[in-house]
Amino acid sequence: MENKDTFLFDRRKYVVLIAGLVMLAIGFALMLGGGAEAPDEFNEEIFGTQRIGVAPWFIFIGLLLPIAAIMMKKKED
């Protein structure tokens, strides 16, 4: 039995995986804020384009990139 000291992923897969995690962090950061100062007030910012339209796409792509990193074929040297 050979003992290979190799990583499970190559550099390309790690870059895609980290890019997915960064996209998730950006998506959740875009959803922050928009709350009212007092609980009896309503703030229209909660339904802004940034929170409803842009941030979910960042999260969706951030979830797909790690899956793509896992499914990519390993580069043979």
Phi, psi and omega in degrees: 000129181273141177255098180265129175265073180240154177277155178293318179250153171267180186301320182298319180292321178295323178296317179293321179296314179293324176298321177296319179293323177293319178298320177298315181297319179295318180299315179289327177294326178292336180277349182293155174083190178088002180280159179276157178292317180244149182294340181268005178258155176245133181245123182291341182299337183295336180253028181286165181298325181298317184277328185265327186254317188273310185301318178299328178291321176298318180291319179299313179293323178296333175278329181283326184298315176297326177295318177296322179296321179290322185278344181295143177288145179285136180287126177272126181281000000 
